[in-house]
Amino acid sequence: MKYCLLIITLLGLTACYEDTDVTLHQPGVYKGKVDTHTQTKEERQAILQKRLSQVQTDR
C-alpha cells in the first residue's frame, strides 16, 4: 500500500512539470515564416468590412 501511494504521488507531481525554457525575442524582428496572402490588401479589407456589417447591425 505504501508503494502504491508513493507511485501515485510521484505520477501526480510529474503532471505538474512546467518547461522552464525561455524564448527571447528581439523587438521589431519577425522570425516566423513569410506571411503569404492570396488576396490584396483591398480585397481583405472588403471581406472584413462585409463581415463586420453582418455582425454589427446596430452601428
Order of alpha helices (4+ residues) and beta strands (2+ residues): alpha-alpha
